[in-house]
Amino acid sequence: MTTKEIISVIAKERGISKTQTQMILKTLFSLISCSLQKGERVSLPNFGVFYTTTTQERKIIHPRTRKIIQVPAKRKVVFKPAKGLMKMDGC
């Protein structure tokens, strides 16, 4: 499902304009993004939790050249789905 499809469904079900729905979704995504950049957890009940982790710096071997490369540490976003989301009972 695309963002446009989500906007259409929400607008139709709630009886609001697509423009208003789009602004609400943009605000939601912006809040989630800003919270994750600050290192905060974002918990959405019955959906899941978004959080960040930091990978450690490590050395790898380049498969073609066989040279050892230093991979720097970095932050990544992780999503852990809620148990209810994993049941897949249907909509």
C-alpha positions as CSV (number, residue, x, y, z in Angstrom):
1,M,0.0,0.0,0.0
2,T,1.4,3.4,-0.9
3,T,1.1,6.7,1.0
4,K,-1.4,8.0,-1.6
5,E,-3.6,4.9,-1.0
6,I,-3.3,5.3,2.8
7,I,-4.3,9.0,2.5
8,S,-7.3,8.1,0.3
9,V,-8.6,5.4,2.7
10,I,-8.2,7.6,5.8
11,A,-9.8,10.6,4.1
12,K,-12.8,8.5,3.0
13,E,-13.3,6.7,6.3
14,R,-13.0,9.9,8.4
15,G,-14.8,12.3,6.1
16,I,-11.9,14.8,5.9
17,S,-10.1,16.1,2.9
18,K,-7.1,14.4,1.4
19,T,-5.0,17.6,2.0
20,Q,-5.8,17.5,5.7
21,T,-5.0,13.8,5.9
22,Q,-1.7,14.3,4.0
23,M,-0.7,17.1,6.5
24,I,-1.5,14.8,9.4
25,L,0.6,12.0,8.0
26,K,3.5,14.3,7.2
27,T,3.3,15.5,10.8
28,L,3.3,12.0,12.2
29,F,6.2,10.9,10.1
30,S,8.1,14.0,11.0
31,L,7.5,13.4,14.7
32,I,8.7,9.8,14.4
33,S,11.8,10.9,12.5
34,C,12.7,13.6,14.9
35,S,12.3,11.3,17.9
36,L,14.5,8.7,16.4
37,Q,17.2,11.2,15.5
38,K,17.2,12.3,19.2
39,G,17.6,8.6,20.2
40,E,14.1,8.2,21.7
41,R,11.9,5.1,21.3
42,V,8.6,5.5,19.5
43,S,6.0,3.1,20.7
44,L,2.8,2.6,18.8
45,P,0.4,0.3,20.7
46,N,-0.8,-2.7,18.8
47,F,1.6,-1.8,16.0
48,G,5.2,-1.9,17.3
49,V,8.2,0.0,18.5
50,F,10.8,2.0,16.5
51,Y,14.2,2.6,18.2
52,T,17.8,3.2,17.2
53,T,20.9,1.1,17.9
54,T,24.5,1.7,17.2
55,T,26.6,-0.8,15.3
56,Q,30.2,-1.2,16.4
57,E,33.2,-0.3,14.3
58,R,34.5,-3.4,12.6
59,K,36.9,-4.7,10.0
60,I,35.8,-6.6,6.9
61,I,37.5,-8.2,4.0
62,H,36.6,-6.9,0.6
63,P,35.5,-10.0,-1.5
64,R,37.3,-8.9,-4.7
65,T,40.5,-7.3,-3.5
66,R,40.9,-9.2,-0.3
67,K,41.9,-6.0,1.4
68,I,40.9,-5.3,5.0
69,I,38.5,-2.4,5.2
70,Q,37.5,-0.5,8.4
71,V,33.7,0.0,8.6
72,P,32.8,2.9,10.9
73,A,30.2,2.6,13.6
74,K,26.8,3.9,12.6
75,R,23.3,4.3,14.0
76,K,20.4,2.3,12.5
77,V,16.7,2.3,13.0
78,V,15.1,-1.0,14.2
79,F,11.4,-1.9,14.1
80,K,10.0,-4.5,16.5
81,P,6.4,-5.4,15.6
82,A,3.8,-5.9,18.3
83,K,2.4,-9.4,18.9
84,G,-1.0,-8.3,17.6
85,L,0.6,-7.3,14.3
86,M,2.3,-10.6,13.9
87,K,-0.9,-12.7,14.3
88,M,-2.0,-11.8,10.7
89,D,-5.7,-12.4,11.5
90,G,-6.8,-10.2,8.6
91,C,-8.3,-6.7,8.5
